Amino acid sequence: MLSRDPPSSSVFTRQELDSVWDIPQRNGRLDNRLVPIFQELGIPQGQGDIQTVHATQDKDFTTSNGQRNTPSTGGIYNNQFIPKGRTIVAELNYSPRTQVDPGRPIPALNRWSDVVWLLWSGIAGNQAGNLKPPLSLSSNVGKTIKTSKLQCTFRNNVFSGITREVIEHIERTDGKVLDLPWPGHGYDMRTDSGKALLGSPHGIGVAYLLRDHRDMLGRKIPFVRVFTISHQPSEASSPRSAPDGIGRIKGRGDSDSVPI
């Protein structure tokens, strides 16, 4: 079960999420190709550790200018949440904006970062006793929940042409071999290559997630790793986070770096 209310820093509420998105939640299984990587990194993947949420924007909604019963967009955010490992795996994500014709209305609650924050804060809040180190926060209804500094985000299944072009350009420019398996290539966020990856369609969502909730999740993405599983690029970044690969976020209570 998800906690009903996110911390007050969120622009949106859980009630708004429920009114616009269908969000079935279930225990999930990790992509088999990621299993040995998670074992190496010590990220839990046992029964009950992984919560899969396949959120679909299949409900009619009211636009910001008050237009009611606007048809749903068919946006899909399919992600896995591992609170004990402080990790998010973005599996297959198509925003509402990408699923409709240009100019067609989309709900205000449409960005991956906003939807994922509401889901993460709810799932992590319910398992706060197992999170290390937790951070106590006041919710917008006067209750107290705990949420953890995010450590890793994996962007699996990078199909975006733009992101793939960015990855290929960077690796060719740097003289690196393309499509390497884990651990692939790592990029410091202080470099032009790291900044380009963070600005890609698959990196920018993680940047927004941290920017909007930096006190809860962490303040920096110091590192991104790009690697390939079955010829499909993946990004990992940290607070930890990255494109199809691995990276890390650095904030209060975090160590200086982590190889994700």
C-alpha positions in Angstrom: 0.0 0.0 0.0 1.1 3.6 -0.7 1.1 6.3 1.9 -1.8 8.6 1.0 0.0 11.9 1.3 3.5 13.0 0.1 5.7 15.5 1.9 4.5 19.1 1.6 7.3 20.0 -0.8 5.4 18.4 -3.6 3.4 20.7 -5.8 0.9 17.9 -6.4 -1.0 15.7 -3.9 -1.7 12.0 -3.9 -5.4 12.8 -4.4 -4.5 14.5 -7.7 -2.4 11.5 -8.7 -5.4 9.2 -8.1 -7.8 11.4 -10.0 -5.7 11.5 -13.1 -3.6 8.3 -13.1 -4.4 4.6 -12.7 -1.7 3.3 -10.4 -1.9 -0.5 -9.7 1.0 -1.6 -7.4 2.3 -5.1 -7.0 5.4 -7.0 -5.9 7.7 -7.1 -8.8 10.6 -9.0 -10.3 13.8 -7.4 -11.5 14.7 -7.6 -15.2 16.9 -10.8 -15.3 19.6 -8.8 -17.1 20.0 -6.5 -14.1 20.1 -9.3 -11.4 23.9 -9.8 -11.4 24.5 -6.0 -11.4 22.3 -5.5 -8.4 24.0 -8.4 -6.6 27.4 -6.8 -7.2 26.1 -3.4 -5.9 24.3 -5.0 -2.9 20.9 -3.7 -3.9 18.1 -5.9 -2.3 16.0 -7.9 -4.8 14.3 -10.5 -2.7 10.6 -11.2 -2.4 8.8 -8.0 -1.3 11.9 -5.8 -1.9 10.7 -4.5 -5.3 7.5 -2.7 -5.8 6.4 -2.4 -9.4 3.9 0.4 -10.4 2.6 0.5 -13.9 1.0 4.0 -13.9 -1.2 4.8 -16.9 -2.9 8.1 -17.7 -6.2 6.6 -18.7 -8.6 8.8 -16.8 -10.3 11.9 -18.3 -9.2 15.0 -16.5 -9.9 18.7 -16.0 -7.4 21.1 -17.7 -5.7 24.0 -16.0 -8.2 26.4 -17.6 -11.2 24.4 -16.2 -12.1 22.3 -19.3 -13.7 19.2 -17.9 -13.8 15.6 -19.2 -10.8 16.1 -21.4 -9.9 12.7 -22.9 -7.0 10.7 -21.4 -3.7 10.7 -23.1 -2.5 7.1 -22.7 0.8 8.1 -21.0 2.6 5.3 -19.3 5.1 5.3 -16.5 6.3 1.8 -15.6 8.8 1.9 -12.8 10.2 -0.2 -10.0 10.9 1.1 -6.5 13.3 -0.6 -4.0 13.2 1.5 -0.8 15.6 -0.7 1.2 18.2 -0.2 -1.6 17.2 3.5 -2.1 16.9 2.7 -5.8 14.5 3.4 -8.7 14.4 1.5 -11.9 12.7 3.3 -14.8 11.6 0.5 -17.1 9.3 1.9 -19.8 8.1 5.5 -19.7 6.1 7.5 -22.3 4.9 10.9 -21.0 1.4 12.1 -21.8 2.9 14.8 -24.1 4.6 12.2 -26.3 1.3 10.2 -26.7 -0.9 13.0 -28.1 -0.8 15.4 -31.1 0.9 18.7 -30.6 -1.4 21.3 -29.0 -3.7 18.7 -27.4 -4.3 19.3 -23.7 -2.5 17.2 -21.2 -3.0 17.0 -17.4 -1.0 19.3 -15.1 0.4 16.2 -13.4 2.2 14.9 -16.4 6.0 14.8 -15.8 7.8 11.6 -14.9 9.6 13.4 -12.0 6.3 14.5 -10.4 4.6 11.1 -10.7 7.6 9.2 -9.5 8.1 11.5 -6.5 4.5 10.9 -5.3 5.0 7.1 -5.8 8.4 7.0 -4.2 7.4 9.1 -1.2 4.4 6.8 -0.6 6.2 3.5 -0.9 9.3 4.6 1.0 7.2 6.2 3.7 5.5 2.9 4.4 8.8 1.1 4.7 10.6 3.9 6.5 11.6 1.7 9.4 13.9 -0.2 7.1 15.5 2.8 5.4 19.0 3.8 6.3 19.4 6.6 6.9 15.8 7.9 6.9 14.8 11.5 6.9 11.7 12.6 8.9 9.4 15.0 7.1 6.1 16.7 7.8 3.4 15.8 5.3 0.8 18.2 4.1 -1.8 16.8 6.4 0.1 17.1 9.6 1.4 13.5 9.8 5.0 12.5 9.8 6.5 10.1 7.2 10.0 9.2 6.5 11.7 9.1 3.1 15.2 8.2 2.2 18.0 9.9 0.3 17.8 8.4 -3.2 21.0 6.5 -4.0 20.5 5.1 -7.5 18.3 5.5 -10.5 18.5 3.1 -13.5 17.0 4.1 -16.8 16.5 0.8 -18.5 15.4 0.3 -22.1 16.7 3.5 -23.6 14.8 3.7 -26.8 14.9 7.5 -27.3 16.6 8.4 -30.5 17.9 11.6 -29.0 19.4 9.9 -25.9 21.0 7.2 -28.0 22.5 9.8 -30.3 23.9 11.7 -27.3 25.5 8.5 -26.0 26.9 7.5 -29.3 28.3 11.0 -30.0 29.9 11.1 -26.6 31.5 7.7 -26.8 32.8 8.3 -30.3 34.1 11.7 -29.4 35.9 10.3 -26.4 37.3 7.4 -28.4 35.5 4.8 -26.4 34.1 1.4 -27.5 30.3 1.5 -28.0 27.8 -0.9 -26.4 30.0 -2.2 -23.6 28.3 -4.5 -20.9 28.3 -3.5 -17.3 30.2 -1.5 -15.9 30.3 0.2 -19.3 31.6 3.8 -19.3 31.4 6.3 -16.4 31.1 10.0 -16.7 31.7 12.7 -14.0 29.0 15.4 -14.0 31.6 18.1 -14.0 32.6 17.1 -17.6 30.8 18.1 -20.8 30.0 14.5 -21.5 28.3 14.1 -18.1 26.3 17.3 -18.5 25.2 16.2 -22.0 23.9 12.9 -20.6 22.1 14.6 -17.7 20.4 16.9 -20.3 19.2 14.0 -22.5 15.6 12.9 -22.4 16.4 10.1 -20.1 18.7 12.2 -17.8 16.6 15.3 -17.4 13.8 13.6 -15.5 16.2 12.5 -12.8 17.6 16.1 -12.6 14.1 17.5 -12.2 13.3 14.9 -9.5 16.3 16.0 -7.4 15.9 19.7 -8.1 12.3 19.7 -6.9 13.0 17.5 -3.8 16.6 18.0 -3.0 16.2 18.1 0.7 14.5 14.7 0.7 16.4 12.9 -2.0 19.8 14.4 -2.2 21.5 17.4 -3.8 23.8 16.3 -6.6 24.2 13.7 -9.3 28.0 13.4 -9.4 28.3 10.4 -11.6 26.6 8.6 -14.5 27.4 5.2 -16.0 26.3 4.0 -19.4 26.2 0.3 -20.2 24.5 -2.1 -22.5 22.4 -5.2 -21.7 21.4 -7.3 -24.7 22.3 -4.5 -27.1 19.9 -2.1 -25.4 21.7 0.9 -23.7 20.9 1.6 -20.1 21.7 4.5 -17.8 22.4 4.6 -14.1 22.8 7.7 -12.1 23.3 8.7 -8.6 22.2 10.5 -6.2 23.0 7.7 -7.6 21.6 8.1 -11.3 22.2 7.8 -15.2 20.8 7.2 -19.0 20.9 3.4 -19.4 23.3 2.8 -16.7 24.3 4.0 -13.3 25.0 7.1 -11.3 25.0 8.6 -7.9 23.6 11.5 -5.9 25.6 13.2 -3.2 23.8 14.9 -0.3 23.9 15.2 3.4 24.6 11.9 4.9 25.9 10.4 1.7 29.4 9.3 1.1 31.5 11.0 -1.5 30.8 8.6 -4.4 29.3 5.3 -5.3 29.9 3.4 -8.5 26.4 3.1 -9.9 
